């Protein structure tokens, strides 16, 4: 024998289950919307940071080029300075030798 109360209870359960499922879907939808919004914000921030990194890398490359250029100029100037110093030393030695030769000649006379 079937009880009459059993049939009514099963009829009331589906609307409760349906209401719980709708509430879960609403909560999950809200959570998805929040996660999606955060994801979009983070993606835009990542793009911004990537742009900054690219600009910094380009600036660093430009600075490296200028540094290399200045180092080349500095090396050229050092070479010129060494040549001038060498020439000056040679001239100084020549003048000293001439002075010594004249001094010896004057002493002998």
Steps between C-alpha positions, in 0.01 A plus 500: 500500500618838412467787732340820382758714680786343305365628167458853625847513650659407166303773331627762742863392473557586132412869544742519795773329300424725205518810723832379646638436151390847385664654808822305427494613138452862611790473749722329242407760237582783739834338590577449131418865426732618782780264387456610140519867598815439701648302214436785255654749743806280550539445126490874434755552777723229350481673161592831662796344681615326182493836324710650776748213476526545122558875539760440770676243280502743207635778722764265637602407147531867408706564812726204418553637148590844636728342759681301231524811284647702789742220582617501139550877512682468832729234356577721199579793727723279716688386190542862389616595848751213498630615160531860622671381820739282298577787264553735792732253671697452177534878457600540864764231461627670183521836675674342799746324270567826316548678832737230622693510172527879519601479862775252413612712206503815714692323774760376254555838348 
